């Protein structure tokens, strides 16, 4: 029989628990699930879950890392939202840029340093595109 792999909090080592998103977001929840550190709210680490599954969207993150990941996504997503590359090609670009496999090229898996690199390189690509479009 296959044993379930438990998710551990990278900050305090506690086990993460699958909860309704309202546990964290309250009235601002739009449904769904989150994995939350069992020491929440003392340890304020959690991660969202892909809809209809028990699969986390990344690793547990504290408030600072969640904010950094949101910024990284905001900047990176402009690459495909502006039509510079398709969404699939933008993720392929990210994987190639940082020598990652397709499975590794997900902002939800990144720490602060990698988020900073995605923001930096995405901004460079966006600036290059704007310069070419203007010229």
Secondary structure, 3 states (H helix, E strand, C coil): CCCCCCCECCCCCCEEEEEECHHHHHHHCCCCEEEEECCCCCCCCEEEECCCCCCECCCCECHHHHHHHHHHHHHHHHHHHCCCCCHHHHHHHHHHHCCCCCCCCCHHHCCHHHHHHHHHHHHHHHHHHHHHHHC
